[in-house]
Amino acid sequence: MTNLNSAPRITLSHGEIGKTYQVVKIAGRDETIKHINDLGLIMDSTVTLVNSAAGNMILNIKEARIGIGKDLADKVTVVEVG
């Protein structure tokens, strides 16, 4: 298993399709963080990048798929897992 402390941190917008990541930081104002959390992206959650086009991303979080734009994906810092 990957040591999350030494794994490279990237923003979700720089993730690769098909890879799974763990959320390690969410940046932004309180209302932005709340919105991101309400979508299911919370600290220590895992997310798989399903597709990306023109900055928009489709993510698998638990058993759900959500779509987010690059503006929100830039605020979520992740590390690759698995």
C-alpha positions, 0 to 999 in steps of 0.5 A, a space after each residue: 500500500 502507498 505511504 500517503 505521507 510520501 506520495 506526491 500530492 496533486 490537485 484532482 484536476 491533474 488526476 489520470 482517468 482510471 486511477 483512484 485517489 484519496 482526498 488529503 486537503 480541500 481548499 477554499 472559503 467555508 461555503 466552497 468547502 461545504 459544497 465540495 463536502 456535500 458532493 461527497 468529497 470529504 477528507 480521507 475519502 477515496 475517489 476514482 476519476 472516470 472521465 475528463 473532458 474540457 476541464 469537467 470531470 466525472 468521478 466515482 465516489 462510493 457507489 455514486 458518480 458525480 460531475 464537477 468542473 475544473 474550478 472545484 477540482 483545483 481545490 481538492 488535493 489528493 494522493 494516488 492510492 492502490 
